[in-house]
């Protein structure tokens, strides 16, 4: 993982301004790529698109209806007259039907293997468009432009792409690294408060799994859209994920590795699946999952009740749920966990907290302990 500052050209109606923005390289051999950080990167993205098109490569863009309505000017600035597909907003879009629409869009615009797809949106658009890029013509390049906090700190980095099935979250997908990621914090200006809070679940996760200093900072004061260190925290989370991905790109490590990024997600994905991917935002379900994971960690003897209370307090301070809003049937939740993609040899693996800021993967967990943890956050 290399970090440096680079000069990027930002254009505004023909006026070229040179600004210094930082970048971070994810080192994966021939699949290496840069993350660019800054505020107001539309001109830089447009310059890259124009360069590709000048070289005879076709470029197309996928986004969602919410972004098209709230950030239309930014979309126009960064993409120009590139073909654009606008999909419905929401987790329900991450499905086979909408994936087919993206494939048809790419085919209709005659994209070939030298073409470039640009995914502009939150985690749903990044995952869906990324999987379309991975599978269309057996793989074409794509660029990530995350527009939500959750996508900036987590889903846009690392090359995991995919869609949901009725049976479970992210059960179909591929590892397909982007060609670049542009993290433009100015795009957060129109993000609804609920979506910002959902992104904070992933930020809290990074603090819990391996960055005690970050967790302590979140304990001192909630991170908000107006926090002066927001951009620094976003970059810090990306650096943590880049380091983990470099060490275990395809999540094959016997212990630890990329699986640590699933802290709270085994519980959270079950909540999403049982509620039909519409009641809870992904980050909200993960927030409840973090609280359940803390309780499981306590039951396994790793942390104490005081630490569980600290996790609850930080989650609540960032306007996230610590319990299910309404009881969900435990049998359905445990069945959903059994279908989770992290199951190995028929057994569930959980990510547990050895301490706040120190995590590990744990197999062989007694189902009764996981069920008890789920009951304590509202399962019935």
N, C-alpha and C positions, 0 to 999 in steps of 0.2 A: 504494500500500500504506500504509494508515493504522494506527498502533499506538496503543493507549490502554488504560487500566484501567477496568473497569466493575464495578458492584456487582451481584451475582447473588444471588438468594434460594435458599438451600439448605434443604430441609425434611427433618426426621427425626422421623417419627411425630407430625406436627403442630407440632413446635417449629421455628420459622422463625429461621434465623440468616443475617445479612448478612455475606458474605465478599467481599473484593476479588479479582477475577480479571482477568487481562489479556485483551485481544482484539486481533485483527489483521484488517484489512479487505482483501479481495481486490477491487480496483477494476476491474470489467468492465462498466461502464455499468449497464443494467437487469439484468444477471446478477451484480451484485456481491453479496458475502456476507461474513459474519464468521466468523473462527475464534476460538473461546473456549478459553482455556487455564486449567487449574486441577487441583486434586485433590479429588475428591468432587463431581462435577457432576451426579450423578443427579437431585437435586432441581431443578436448573435445567432439565434436559432435560424432566423431568416437568411442570414449570410451563409450558413451551412446548407440550407435547402437550395438557395440560388446556385451555390457552387456545384451541388449534385446535379441540378437540372442543366446547368451550363455544360456539364460533362456528358449530357445525354441520358441521364438516369431519371426515371420517373419517380415522383414522390406523391404519396397520398396521406391523408390525415384522418384519424378516427377520434371522435370526442363524444361528449354527451350533451343532452338538451339543457341541463342546468348551466353548464359552462358556456354553451353557445349563447344563452340568454344573458348571463352576467359578465362574461369576459369576451364578448363578440369582437370588440376592437382589438384586444390582444391577439385573438385567434387570427384576425385578418392581417395584423402586423407581422405575425411570425410565419404565416403560411401563404399569403398572397392568394393567387388563383389556383392553388393546388386542389385537386379533387378532395371533397370532404364528406365523410359519413357521420351523421349525428344520430346517436343511439339514445334510447330512453335512459334516464338516470336511475341508479339504484342497483342493489345486489341481484335483483331478479334478471338483470341484463346479462349476467355472467352464466349464460346457458347455451345449450346446443343450438337453439333457434337463432339467437343473435350472432353466434359464431358463424352460422351459415350465411347470414346477411353480410358479414365482413368478408367472407370468402368470395361471395358473389360480387361485392363492391370492388375487390381487388381484380377479379377476372374481367369485370366490365370495363375497368380502366386500363386493362392490359399491362398490369405490372408484371415484370419478369424478375429473374433472380438477381439482377443488378439494381432493382428498384429499392426504394426505402419507404417504410411505413413509419409514420410519426404518431405516437399515442399521446394525446393531450387530455389529461383528466386524472381522476383519483385511481384507487387501486382496482376498481372494477374494470375501467377502460384499459389500464396498463396490463392487467392479467389477461383480459379477453383479446385485446389487439396483439399482445405479445404472443399468445398461443396461436392466433391466426397467422402471424408472421412466421412462427416456428413450423407450421404445418402446410401453409400455402406453397406450392411448388417444392415441397419438402424443405422449406426454409428460406426466408428472405430477411435482409437486415431491417432493424427497426430502432427508433430513438424514443426514449422515454422523456416526457415533459410532465412530471407530476404536479398536480394543482391542489392537492389536499395535504394536510400535515401528515396524515397516515401514510400516504404514498411517498411523500418526500423522505421520511425517516425510515421507511421499511420496504414497501412492496415494489418500488421502482428499482431497487438495488438487489442484485443477486441472481437475476435470470429465471426466477420461478414464474411460470406462466400457466394459466389453466382456467377451467370453468367448473361450476358446481353441477352435481346431479341431484335428483330428488333423494337419492340414498345418502349423500354426504357432500361435504365441502371440499372443493379442489380435488375431486377424485380423478379428473382427467386433465392432463397437462403435459408440459415438457419443460426441460431446462433449456433456455434460449437467451443468452446474454445480449443486452442491448449494445448498440454501437456507441452510445453516449447517453448520459442523463443530465438534463438541465434543471437544476433546483433553483427556481426563481421565487423567492419568498414574497415578492410583490403580488403574486397570484393568490396569496392567502387573504388579501384584503376583503374579498367578497365571500369568503368561506363562512357559512352559517356557524353560530356558536356550538351547536350540537355536533357538527362535523369536526370542528377544531378539538372539542373535548374527546371525540372518538379517536383522533390521532394521538392524543396524549396518553391513551392506554398503551400504545406501542413505545412511547418515550419512557413511561414508567417501567415498562418491561425491560428496556435496556439498562435502566438503573438497577433493577432487581437482579438481573441475570449476571451482571459482571462489572458494574460501575457504581460502586458505593458512593463516590463523590457526587455523581449525578443524582442519585436517589436523595442524598442529603440536601442538595440544592432544591429539589422539588418539595422536600419537607419544609424547608425554610419559608418558601413562598411559592404559590402556584405559578406556573408558567402560563402566560397569556399572549394573545396576539400583539399586545403592546409592550411586552417584556423586552428590555434592551438587549438581552442575551439570547433571544429566540433563534436568530440565525446561527449563533455559536452552538446552541443545543442541537439544532437540526444537523449541523455538520458533525458534531460529536457522535450522534447516533449512527449516521452514515459511515463514519470511520470505524465504529465498532462492528457494524454489519460487514463492511468490506473486509476487515481482518478475519472474521469468522468464515466468510465465503471463500476467501483465498485459501484457507486451510482445509476446507471441506465443501467444495463446490456443489457436489451432488448428494450431500447428506448421507454419506456411506460410512462415516466413522462409527466404530463399534460403540463408543461411549462419547458423550459430549458432542463437540463439533457443531455443525449447523443445526442439529436437532435442538440445541439450547434456545434457538430463536422461537421455538414453539411453547415457551413458558406461558401457561394460561390458555393455550390454544386448544388443547384436547377438550377441556371443559367448554371453552368458548365456541368451538365449532359445533359441538353437540347442541348447544343452545340455539345457534343459528339454524341448524338443520331441523330441529324439532319445531321451531316457530316459523318455518317456511321462508327464511331469508328476507323477512320484511319487517318484523317487529323490532328487532335490535339491529343497530348498525354494527358492523364487524368489531369496531373498537369498544362498543358498549358490551358486547358479548365477551370479548377478551378481558375487559375490566372485571366482570363477574368471575371469569375464569382465573384471573390473577388472585382474587380473594379466595377462591376455592383451592388453588394450588398452594397458597400459604397455609391453609388449614390442613391440607394433606401433608405438607412438609412438617407441620407441628405434630400430626399423628404419627409420623415416622420418626419423631424424636430429634429432628434437626434444628428447629427453631422453637421459641417459646411463645406464649400467648401475647406477650408484649410486642413481639415482632409482627404477629398477625394483626394486632391493633394498628401498628404503624402502617402496614400495607393498606388496610381499610381506610385509614385517615388520609393518606396521600391520594388514593383513588377518589374518595369523596370530595376532597379539596379541589379536584379538577373536574367537578361536575359530572362524574361518572357513577354508574350504579355499583354498589357493593353486593347487592342481592338481586335476585330475579324480581321483576316488577310484579309478576303474578306467579303462583306456584306452577311448575311444570311437572309432568309425571316422571318419576325417577326411572321407571322401566324404559320409557322412550329415550331418555337421556343416556342411560347406560348402553342401550342398543345402538344409539348413534355413535357413542365412543368406541364400541366394538368394531364399527365399520371405518374408523379413522385410518387415514393412510399411514399413520405411524405405528400401526400394529405390526409386530414381528413374531413369527412362529405362533400366531394365534394369541399372543399376549400383548397387553397394552404397555407402552412406555410413557412415563410421565417425566416432565421436567420439574424438579423440586428445588427448593431453596435450602442450601446448606447453611446459609446466612444471608442477610440482606446485602446483595451485591456479589453473591457467590452461588452458582447454580450447578446442577448436574443432572444427567439423565438417570432414570431409575426404572428398572424392569422388575418384574415379579411382585408388583404391588397387589396386595390382597384387594379384591373387588369391593369388599365391605368397607375398606378405608376410603376408597374413592367415592363410594356411595354416601358415606357419612359426611364427607367434605361437601358433596353436592347438596345434601339435606341442609347443611348449615348456611348455605347461601340461597335457600328457598325452594329446593326441589321437594316434591311431595310423593 
